[in-house]
């Protein structure tokens, strides 16, 4: 069992010595998974490095499941700034085409729904902001209809 602090120290050391390529993509994916449970901010930082590494090597995308791990950690993170940074990152990194379907049209509504569970009104406002964007873009509801239904139910309940 590796402590989150150890993973963060390893990541920071590799980053500060400009040696992030010493950590392979599988290790970076595992770091995202483990850090998402305890430190969502660092999990997101590692995810961005992994995205960059995959894009440079072979043009592959980060597994959507890694975004879901981060999504699950957002409720504990209690950071509207992190939510804004994450959603803006998704919008900018995956703006159109099939990438948009996975990351904007599916992951963003899931993030929104997860945030609706938060007790903090600021965090709930982030959920509404994300859904406003999704609805403004007129993404097809049938891609993730259960998320939209749950979002509308929760919105009605206040």
C-alpha positions in Angstrom: 0.0 0.0 0.0 1.5 3.2 -1.2 0.6 6.4 0.6 -0.7 9.3 -1.5 2.1 11.5 -0.1 4.6 9.1 -1.6 3.0 9.2 -5.0 2.8 13.0 -4.9 6.5 13.2 -3.9 7.5 10.9 -6.7 5.4 12.9 -9.2 6.8 16.2 -8.0 10.4 15.0 -8.1 10.0 13.7 -11.7 8.3 17.0 -12.7 11.0 19.2 -11.0 13.8 17.3 -12.6 12.1 17.3 -16.0 12.0 13.5 -15.9 8.3 12.7 -16.2 9.1 10.2 -19.0 10.7 8.0 -16.3 7.1 7.2 -15.1 5.4 5.1 -17.8 1.8 5.4 -18.9 0.6 2.4 -16.9 2.2 3.9 -13.7 0.6 7.3 -14.4 -2.8 5.6 -14.8 -2.4 3.8 -11.5 -1.4 7.1 -9.9 -4.5 8.8 -11.2 -6.6 5.9 -9.7 -5.0 6.0 -6.3 -4.7 9.7 -6.0 -8.4 10.3 -7.0 -9.4 8.7 -3.7 -7.4 11.1 -1.6 -6.1 14.0 -3.6 -8.2 14.9 -6.6 -6.1 17.9 -7.5 -3.0 15.8 -8.0 -4.9 13.1 -9.7 -6.0 15.6 -12.3 -2.4 16.9 -12.6 -1.2 13.4 -13.3 -4.0 12.8 -15.7 -2.9 15.9 -17.8 0.6 14.5 -17.9 -0.7 11.1 -19.0 -2.8 12.8 -21.7 0.2 14.6 -23.0 2.3 11.5 -23.0 -0.2 9.4 -24.9 -0.8 12.2 -27.5 3.0 12.5 -28.1 3.6 8.8 -28.3 0.7 7.4 -30.3 -2.2 9.8 -30.4 -4.3 7.6 -28.1 -6.8 9.1 -25.6 -6.8 8.7 -21.9 -9.3 6.2 -20.8 -12.6 7.8 -19.8 -12.6 5.7 -16.7 -9.8 7.9 -15.3 -12.0 10.9 -15.7 -14.7 9.0 -13.8 -12.3 8.3 -10.9 -11.6 12.1 -10.7 -15.3 12.8 -11.0 -15.9 10.6 -7.9 -13.3 12.5 -6.0 -14.7 15.9 -6.8 -17.3 15.7 -4.0 -14.6 15.2 -1.4 -12.4 17.8 -3.0 -14.9 20.6 -2.3 -13.1 22.9 -4.8 -15.1 25.0 -7.3 -11.8 26.1 -8.8 -10.8 22.5 -9.5 -14.2 21.8 -11.1 -13.9 24.8 -13.4 -10.4 23.8 -14.3 -11.5 20.2 -15.1 -14.5 21.2 -17.1 -12.6 23.8 -19.1 -9.9 21.3 -19.7 -12.4 18.8 -21.1 -14.0 21.4 -23.3 -10.7 22.6 -24.7 -9.0 19.2 -25.0 -12.0 17.4 -26.6 -13.8 20.1 -28.5 -15.5 18.1 -31.3 -16.0 14.8 -33.1 -16.0 11.4 -31.4 -13.7 12.7 -28.6 -16.4 15.2 -27.7 -19.0 12.5 -27.5 -17.1 10.6 -24.9 -15.7 13.4 -22.8 -18.1 16.4 -23.2 -21.4 14.7 -23.9 -21.0 11.8 -21.4 -18.4 12.8 -18.8 -19.6 16.4 -18.2 -23.2 15.4 -17.4 -21.9 12.7 -15.1 -19.7 15.3 -13.3 -22.7 17.5 -13.0 -24.8 14.8 -11.4 -22.1 13.9 -9.0 -21.8 17.5 -7.9 -25.5 17.7 -7.2 -25.0 15.3 -4.3 -22.8 17.9 -2.6 -24.2 19.7 0.4 -22.3 22.9 -0.4 -24.5 25.3 -2.5 -21.4 26.5 -4.4 -20.6 23.0 -5.5 -24.3 22.5 -6.6 -24.0 25.7 -8.5 -21.1 24.2 -10.4 -23.3 21.3 -11.4 -25.9 23.7 -12.8 -23.3 25.6 -14.7 -22.0 22.4 -16.3 -25.5 21.3 -17.3 -26.3 24.8 -18.7 -23.3 24.4 -21.0 -24.4 20.8 -22.0 -27.9 22.0 -22.7 -26.7 25.1 -24.5 -24.6 22.9 -26.8 -27.7 20.7 -27.5 -25.9 17.5 -26.9 -28.1 14.5 -27.6 -29.9 13.5 -24.4 -30.2 9.8 -25.4 -26.5 9.3 -25.0 -26.8 9.5 -21.3 -30.5 9.8 -20.6 -30.4 8.3 -17.1 -28.0 11.1 -16.0 -30.2 13.8 -17.5 -33.3 12.3 -15.8 -31.6 12.1 -12.5 -30.3 15.7 -12.9 -33.8 17.0 -13.6 -35.2 15.1 -10.6 -32.6 16.5 -8.3 -33.0 20.0 -9.7 -36.7 19.8 -9.1 -36.2 18.7 -5.5 -33.8 21.6 -4.9 
